[in-house]
Amino acid sequence: MKAIKCKDLNKRFYRKNALNDLSFSIEENKIVGVIGRNGAGKTTLLKIIAGLLKEKSGVIEVYGRRPFNNLFVSANTIYIDDAMNFPTALTLKEILEEGKRFYHHWDHDLALRLFDYFGFNPSQHHNELSKGKESTFNMIVGLASRSPLTIFDEPTTGMDAAVRKDFYRALLKDYLAHPRTILLSTHHLEEMEDLLEEVLVIHEGSLKLQMSMDDLKEYGVGLTGKKDVVEPFLKEKEILWKKEQALDTCYAVIKNDLTDHEYQRMKEAGVQVSPVKANDLCIYLTESRNEKGSVDDVFDRSADV
Amino acid sequence: MSLIEVQTSEIVKKQIGYKWRAYTGVFTSLVVIQLLGLLFSLNGSGSMGSGRTVYDVNITYYTADIVVGFTIFWGFLTAFLLTTKAYREDDFAFVTNRKTSTLSTIVFLFMICVIGALTALLSGFALKLIAYFILPGEEMLLTQGVGNVSAWLLGMFATIIIVFMFSSLGYLAGMIVQLNKMLVIVMPVVVVGLMILLSRGGFQIQVYFFEFFFEENNAWLFTLKTLSATTIFYALSVLVSNRLEVKQ
């Protein structure tokens, strides 16, 4: 059974389309990264999957049921983001105990051990925590719930590098011991490369790419060289991204479907062929298609005046 | 991880327990508002005096009327507050859907209304004690005990369902406001405006409202009227709440 099935999903906020005809499906028991720029619609999508928002049109199914206002989906899903609202009257320890009451698979032992490890004070309140501590606590709730579908929306907000590393390890260890479907949205793809099995790239509310992490790492290839030398090679190729650099050189990213023959010819012509990191590739793929160029151009123009 | 099927009743029960532990703030406000009520009651809720050449008689009634009034207001306000975003999102931190969330809130409201009504009525005795010991005057205090137990219990029951009815009104008002922030302003304006308009036309809706509920002498009819109104208000708020999304 598919964990999530989504077809022609649309969501509109007052004036803006947040999701446009989004279609994809996710198998059970995978760790999937949801990647996209700010405002691409990641959070909206995740909230619709968690049943917190209502879709405008299209089909969304979580374990075969429509998530909005659905008790079954709620019982089998946990949605963790950086704006979790826990009752201010409860202490951190009491919040964990509430989690234990609500989630059938809740591992209280794990929750308490993580709680100790990250140095929380049991009598503290959730609204007194610092940004990073709050994210860490929410992460503990998310992990301990062991929900069949666990959704983390930018879980690492505010965490320092050491805690992030711990989080990735904890997530992976717990996932290996208790496989479940985990959705993660993140801006730190380079840190999560080894964690994610599959990636959904979302751009302006539509699906740009869905592939396994391994494929994504080899999806693109970068060509660097003199402009007039590189240019002929780009014909008949799908150019994912291109940037002209100083001294008439340019850097182009194309799909990695070069034959040995082409590869040889490029080498002879003096074109440098380099792999493209998954993180960079996602940035290139989600570059807005308008004529604004890069942030450099903003400054160049003001220099002209 | 295996998928779990849950029963609505099971989740409602858990939610009630959760709210009971999480929303302790409502009891703080109850204590504060009833203490305030007690303070104002020290002035007496009614008095009469008569004088002759030789003696003066001045009778002051110390009753919990003001405390009960304040408690009704508290019921309205608490229910209203429970519909605000922060509280609704607290609900959705754990397993729930609209139905279980609303049902558990209504049960929770009923529980706190019972407590509020009970303490409000008991404060009547506290008040008499305070008045007896503290208030100055050439007093000859005539303290009346519980008197008729069944009458007191009936009063208790009536207070509970009245407070509960006002909580349902507050809950409905809160839910309507949650639909659109503009309604915070629009709704009171419309309600008060309508009352003024109608009273100009000779139909005083507030007077009619009070006559309808409070001047009903038949206990059964009173119960029927109050409980039906409560049911209608809660049913309407369920209808309204089903249109709400959780997080935006």
Interface residues (C-beta under 8 A of the other chain):
Chain A: F13 K47 G51 L52 L53 K54 Y63 N69 N70 L71 F72 S74 A75 N76 A83 M84 N85 F86 P87 T88 A89 L90 E94 E98 G99 R101 F102 Y103 H104 H105 R146 S147 P148 H178 P179 R180
Chain B: M1 S2 L3 I4 E5 V6 T8 I11 K14 G17 Y18 R21 A22 Y23 T24 G25 A86 E89 D90 F92 A93 F94 V95 T96 N97 R98 K99 T100 N242 E245 V246 K247 Q248
